[in-house]
Amino acid sequence: MDNVVYLVCIQQFFAVYTIISIGLYSHITSGIFGYLTYRNMRQRNLRVQAFKHNTNNVNIPIRRRDRDLLILVISELILYAVTTIPYPLIFSEVIISRYIIPNKSVQYSQIEALIFTIVYLLVNVNHGASFYVYLVLSKSFRRDWKQLITNGYRKLGRQPRTVATFRTNQKLIQQETCV
C-alpha cells in the first residue's frame, strides 16, 4: 500500500513539474528572450543609423540579416508553442481523469492513449523541426547547408577507400594471431 501512495505522489509531482517546466517556464523565458532580441536589434540599428546620419528618425528599417534573424526567432517560438503546449494539457488531463473517473471505459482509455501518443510525438518532433524551419526560412542557411553537403561529397570522392585497407589489415592481424 505504501508503494502505491509513493507512486501516486511521484506521478502528481511529475505532472506539476511538467506543467510548470514545459507549459509555463519555457514559454515565458522564450517569449522574454525573443522580445529582448527584437529590442536589442532595434536599438542597435537606431544607434548605428543615428551615428551615420545624425538624425533621430524612429522609423528606420531593420537590416535584412537582422530581419531574417528575427523571423527565425519568431518562427522558433511559434513552432515550440505549437508542439509543446498540448503536452502538459493532455498529461494533466490524464492524471486528473485517473482520479475523477476511476472506472474508465476501454474506449475512453484508448482514445486518451492515442491523443497522448500524438502529443508526445509532437514534443519529440520539436527537436528536429528547427532544422527544417531554418532550411525553409533562411536563404543563408540553405546556401551553407548546400555548401556543406557538396564539400562533404567532394571530400568523400577524393579519398581512397578505407574499407579495403581495413580488410587487409584485418587479414594481417588474423594471420599473426594464427601463427
Short mmCIF file of the C-alpha atoms (twelve columns), coordinates in Angstrom:
data_MODEL
# 
_entry.id   MODEL 
# 
loop_
_atom_site.group_PDB 
_atom_site.id 
_atom_site.type_symbol 
_atom_site.label_atom_id 
_atom_site.label_alt_id 
_atom_site.label_comp_id 
_atom_site.label_asym_id 
_atom_site.label_seq_id 
_atom_site.Cartn_x 
_atom_site.Cartn_y 
_atom_site.Cartn_z 
_atom_site.pdbx_PDB_model_num 
ATOM 1   C CA . MET A 1   0.000   0.000   0.000   1 
ATOM 2   C CA . ASP A 2   2.873   2.369   0.762   1 
ATOM 3   C CA . ASN A 3   4.330   1.775   -2.689  1 
ATOM 4   C CA . VAL A 4   1.033   2.768   -4.324  1 
ATOM 5   C CA . VAL A 5   0.877   6.009   -2.324  1 
ATOM 6   C CA . TYR A 6   4.515   6.689   -3.167  1 
ATOM 7   C CA . LEU A 7   3.848   6.086   -6.883  1 
ATOM 8   C CA . VAL A 8   0.813   8.395   -6.841  1 
ATOM 9   C CA . CYS A 9   2.865   11.142  -5.190  1 
ATOM 10  C CA . ILE A 10  5.590   10.785  -7.814  1 
ATOM 11  C CA . GLN A 11  3.033   10.958  -10.647 1 
ATOM 12  C CA . GLN A 12  1.459   14.080  -9.170  1 
ATOM 13  C CA . PHE A 13  4.860   15.708  -8.689  1 
ATOM 14  C CA . PHE A 14  5.848   14.839  -12.257 1 
ATOM 15  C CA . ALA A 15  2.557   16.254  -13.581 1 
ATOM 16  C CA . VAL A 16  3.105   19.539  -11.734 1 
ATOM 17  C CA . TYR A 17  6.748   19.632  -12.847 1 
ATOM 18  C CA . THR A 18  5.731   19.027  -16.478 1 
ATOM 19  C CA . ILE A 19  3.082   21.732  -16.409 1 
ATOM 20  C CA . ILE A 20  5.475   24.259  -14.900 1 
ATOM 21  C CA . SER A 21  8.633   23.435  -16.860 1 
ATOM 22  C CA . ILE A 22  7.240   22.632  -20.308 1 
ATOM 23  C CA . GLY A 23  3.986   24.534  -20.135 1 
ATOM 24  C CA . LEU A 24  4.901   27.775  -18.411 1 
ATOM 25  C CA . TYR A 25  8.569   28.371  -17.714 1 
ATOM 26  C CA . SER A 26  9.945   27.551  -21.160 1 
ATOM 27  C CA . HIS A 27  7.322   29.600  -23.000 1 
ATOM 28  C CA . ILE A 28  7.710   32.601  -20.726 1 
ATOM 29  C CA . THR A 29  11.516  32.611  -20.983 1 
ATOM 30  C CA . SER A 30  11.400  32.065  -24.754 1 
ATOM 31  C CA . GLY A 31  8.997   34.967  -25.122 1 
ATOM 32  C CA . ILE A 32  11.118  37.232  -22.929 1 
ATOM 33  C CA . PHE A 33  14.322  36.440  -24.789 1 
ATOM 34  C CA . GLY A 34  12.591  36.772  -28.165 1 
ATOM 35  C CA . TYR A 35  11.360  40.225  -27.183 1 
ATOM 36  C CA . LEU A 36  14.810  41.177  -25.860 1 
ATOM 37  C CA . THR A 37  16.366  40.046  -29.151 1 
ATOM 38  C CA . TYR A 38  13.957  42.216  -31.103 1 
ATOM 39  C CA . ARG A 39  14.531  45.206  -28.815 1 
ATOM 40  C CA . ASN A 40  18.312  44.786  -28.934 1 
ATOM 41  C CA . MET A 41  18.329  44.635  -32.748 1 
ATOM 42  C CA . ARG A 42  16.110  47.691  -32.951 1 
ATOM 43  C CA . GLN A 43  18.245  49.705  -30.518 1 
ATOM 44  C CA . ARG A 44  21.485  48.640  -32.206 1 
ATOM 45  C CA . ASN A 45  20.101  49.630  -35.572 1 
ATOM 46  C CA . LEU A 46  18.966  53.003  -34.238 1 
ATOM 47  C CA . ARG A 47  22.407  53.673  -32.723 1 
ATOM 48  C CA . VAL A 48  24.193  52.784  -35.972 1 
ATOM 49  C CA . GLN A 49  21.817  54.845  -38.114 1 
ATOM 50  C CA . ALA A 50  21.941  57.818  -35.734 1 
ATOM 51  C CA . PHE A 51  25.749  57.730  -35.823 1 
ATOM 52  C CA . LYS A 52  25.829  57.581  -39.620 1 
ATOM 53  C CA . HIS A 53  23.242  60.253  -40.396 1 
ATOM 54  C CA . ASN A 54  22.968  62.246  -37.159 1 
ATOM 55  C CA . THR A 55  19.164  62.060  -37.320 1 
ATOM 56  C CA . ASN A 56  16.618  60.935  -34.775 1 
ATOM 57  C CA . ASN A 57  14.326  59.166  -37.214 1 
ATOM 58  C CA . VAL A 58  12.418  56.443  -35.333 1 
ATOM 59  C CA . ASN A 59  11.131  54.596  -38.412 1 
ATOM 60  C CA . ILE A 60  14.467  53.239  -39.606 1 
ATOM 61  C CA . PRO A 61  14.027  49.783  -41.174 1 
ATOM 62  C CA . ILE A 62  15.850  46.771  -39.769 1 
ATOM 63  C CA . ARG A 63  18.627  45.363  -41.974 1 
ATOM 64  C CA . ARG A 64  17.927  42.203  -43.965 1 
ATOM 65  C CA . ARG A 65  20.193  39.933  -41.872 1 
ATOM 66  C CA . ASP A 66  18.628  41.197  -38.654 1 
ATOM 67  C CA . ARG A 67  15.146  40.812  -40.098 1 
ATOM 68  C CA . ASP A 68  15.935  37.217  -41.118 1 
ATOM 69  C CA . LEU A 69  17.223  36.503  -37.611 1 
ATOM 70  C CA . LEU A 70  14.060  37.982  -36.120 1 
ATOM 71  C CA . ILE A 71  11.886  35.856  -38.415 1 
ATOM 72  C CA . LEU A 72  13.799  32.739  -37.349 1 
ATOM 73  C CA . VAL A 73  13.408  33.596  -33.658 1 
ATOM 74  C CA . ILE A 74  9.676   34.234  -34.008 1 
ATOM 75  C CA . SER A 75  9.158   31.075  -36.055 1 
ATOM 76  C CA . GLU A 76  11.076  29.069  -33.417 1 
ATOM 77  C CA . LEU A 77  8.815   30.494  -30.715 1 
ATOM 78  C CA . ILE A 78  5.695   29.627  -32.676 1 
ATOM 79  C CA . LEU A 79  6.959   26.132  -33.501 1 
ATOM 80  C CA . TYR A 80  7.881   25.487  -29.891 1 
ATOM 81  C CA . ALA A 81  4.499   26.732  -28.668 1 
ATOM 82  C CA . VAL A 82  2.529   24.651  -31.169 1 
ATOM 83  C CA . THR A 83  4.449   21.460  -30.474 1 
ATOM 84  C CA . THR A 84  4.762   21.675  -26.684 1 
ATOM 85  C CA . ILE A 85  1.656   23.394  -25.292 1 
ATOM 86  C CA . PRO A 86  -0.637  20.373  -25.827 1 
ATOM 87  C CA . TYR A 87  1.645   18.004  -23.874 1 
ATOM 88  C CA . PRO A 88  1.164   19.419  -20.360 1 
ATOM 89  C CA . LEU A 89  -2.547  19.920  -21.018 1 
ATOM 90  C CA . ILE A 90  -3.131  16.313  -22.092 1 
ATOM 91  C CA . PHE A 91  -0.787  14.970  -19.421 1 
ATOM 92  C CA . SER A 92  -2.666  16.833  -16.687 1 
ATOM 93  C CA . GLU A 93  -5.977  15.624  -18.133 1 
ATOM 94  C CA . VAL A 94  -4.751  12.029  -17.941 1 
ATOM 95  C CA . ILE A 95  -3.657  12.450  -14.322 1 
ATOM 96  C CA . ILE A 96  -6.834  14.269  -13.263 1 
ATOM 97  C CA . SER A 97  -9.182  11.879  -15.078 1 
ATOM 98  C CA . ARG A 98  -7.480  8.976   -13.316 1 
ATOM 99  C CA . TYR A 99  -8.936  10.248  -10.018 1 
ATOM 100 C CA . ILE A 100 -12.218 11.715  -11.243 1 
ATOM 101 C CA . ILE A 101 -13.205 8.754   -13.429 1 
ATOM 102 C CA . PRO A 102 -11.922 5.680   -11.600 1 
ATOM 103 C CA . ASN A 103 -13.684 3.193   -13.914 1 
ATOM 104 C CA . LYS A 104 -12.850 4.436   -17.395 1 
ATOM 105 C CA . SER A 105 -14.217 2.566   -20.354 1 
ATOM 106 C CA . VAL A 106 -11.771 0.782   -22.613 1 
ATOM 107 C CA . GLN A 107 -12.642 3.079   -25.497 1 
ATOM 108 C CA . TYR A 108 -12.030 6.197   -23.383 1 
ATOM 109 C CA . SER A 109 -8.652  4.845   -22.270 1 
ATOM 110 C CA . GLN A 110 -7.662  4.002   -25.851 1 
ATOM 111 C CA . ILE A 111 -8.635  7.452   -27.136 1 
ATOM 112 C CA . GLU A 112 -6.751  9.046   -24.267 1 
ATOM 113 C CA . ALA A 113 -3.674  6.931   -25.003 1 
ATOM 114 C CA . LEU A 114 -3.837  7.783   -28.730 1 
ATOM 115 C CA . ILE A 115 -4.069  11.522  -28.061 1 
ATOM 116 C CA . PHE A 116 -1.253  11.317  -25.515 1 
ATOM 117 C CA . THR A 117 0.941   9.432   -28.017 1 
ATOM 118 C CA . ILE A 118 0.301   12.010  -30.748 1 
ATOM 119 C CA . VAL A 119 1.081   14.881  -28.384 1 
ATOM 120 C CA . TYR A 120 4.229   13.133  -27.161 1 
ATOM 121 C CA . LEU A 121 5.268   12.664  -30.793 1 
ATOM 122 C CA . LEU A 122 4.812   16.407  -31.344 1 
ATOM 123 C CA . VAL A 123 7.132   17.142  -28.425 1 
ATOM 124 C CA . ASN A 124 9.773   14.878  -29.954 1 
ATOM 125 C CA . VAL A 125 9.270   16.318  -33.443 1 
ATOM 126 C CA . ASN A 126 10.090  19.732  -31.999 1 
ATOM 127 C CA . HIS A 127 13.748  18.783  -31.610 1 
ATOM 128 C CA . GLY A 128 14.301  18.105  -35.305 1 
ATOM 129 C CA . ALA A 129 11.867  20.621  -36.720 1 
ATOM 130 C CA . SER A 130 14.242  23.542  -36.170 1 
ATOM 131 C CA . PHE A 131 16.429  22.272  -38.991 1 
ATOM 132 C CA . TYR A 132 13.512  22.311  -41.429 1 
ATOM 133 C CA . VAL A 133 12.351  25.733  -40.257 1 
ATOM 134 C CA . TYR A 134 15.838  27.118  -40.892 1 
ATOM 135 C CA . LEU A 135 16.005  25.333  -44.234 1 
ATOM 136 C CA . VAL A 136 12.698  26.842  -45.367 1 
ATOM 137 C CA . LEU A 137 13.086  30.368  -43.980 1 
ATOM 138 C CA . SER A 138 16.780  31.221  -44.235 1 
ATOM 139 C CA . LYS A 139 18.499  31.702  -47.565 1 
ATOM 140 C CA . SER A 140 21.944  31.849  -45.946 1 
ATOM 141 C CA . PHE A 141 21.277  28.585  -44.058 1 
ATOM 142 C CA . ARG A 142 20.248  26.879  -47.315 1 
ATOM 143 C CA . ARG A 143 23.404  28.150  -49.011 1 
ATOM 144 C CA . ASP A 144 25.621  26.981  -46.118 1 
ATOM 145 C CA . TRP A 145 23.867  23.592  -45.980 1 
ATOM 146 C CA . LYS A 146 24.280  23.082  -49.720 1 
ATOM 147 C CA . GLN A 147 27.950  24.033  -49.469 1 
ATOM 148 C CA . LEU A 148 28.456  21.630  -46.554 1 
ATOM 149 C CA . ILE A 149 26.865  18.736  -48.449 1 
ATOM 150 C CA . THR A 150 28.760  19.398  -51.682 1 
ATOM 151 C CA . ASN A 151 32.094  19.809  -49.876 1 
ATOM 152 C CA . GLY A 152 31.496  16.623  -47.915 1 
ATOM 153 C CA . TYR A 153 30.598  14.736  -51.087 1 
ATOM 154 C CA . ARG A 154 33.726  16.029  -52.850 1 
ATOM 155 C CA . LYS A 155 35.942  15.020  -49.934 1 
ATOM 156 C CA . LEU A 156 34.445  11.538  -49.901 1 
ATOM 157 C CA . GLY A 157 35.035  11.207  -53.642 1 
ATOM 158 C CA . ARG A 158 38.728  12.153  -53.385 1 
ATOM 159 C CA . GLN A 159 39.688  9.846   -50.532 1 
ATOM 160 C CA . PRO A 160 40.773  6.275   -51.209 1 
ATOM 161 C CA . ARG A 161 38.548  3.555   -49.934 1 
ATOM 162 C CA . THR A 162 39.443  2.775   -46.363 1 
ATOM 163 C CA . VAL A 163 37.388  -0.422  -46.322 1 
ATOM 164 C CA . ALA A 164 39.955  -2.287  -48.475 1 
ATOM 165 C CA . THR A 165 42.893  -1.240  -46.289 1 
ATOM 166 C CA . PHE A 166 40.945  -2.155  -43.182 1 
ATOM 167 C CA . ARG A 167 40.260  -5.613  -44.583 1 
ATOM 168 C CA . THR A 168 43.905  -6.173  -45.478 1 
ATOM 169 C CA . ASN A 169 44.983  -5.024  -42.026 1 
ATOM 170 C CA . GLN A 170 42.392  -7.317  -40.512 1 
ATOM 171 C CA . LYS A 171 43.760  -10.267 -42.566 1 
ATOM 172 C CA . LEU A 172 47.285  -9.433  -41.417 1 
ATOM 173 C CA . ILE A 173 46.149  -9.357  -37.802 1 
ATOM 174 C CA . GLN A 174 44.347  -12.678 -38.253 1 
ATOM 175 C CA . GLN A 175 47.438  -14.250 -39.840 1 
ATOM 176 C CA . GLU A 176 49.641  -13.024 -36.991 1 
ATOM 177 C CA . THR A 177 47.320  -14.478 -34.368 1 
ATOM 178 C CA . CYS A 178 47.033  -17.844 -36.119 1 
ATOM 179 C CA . VAL A 179 50.778  -18.461 -36.187 1 
# 
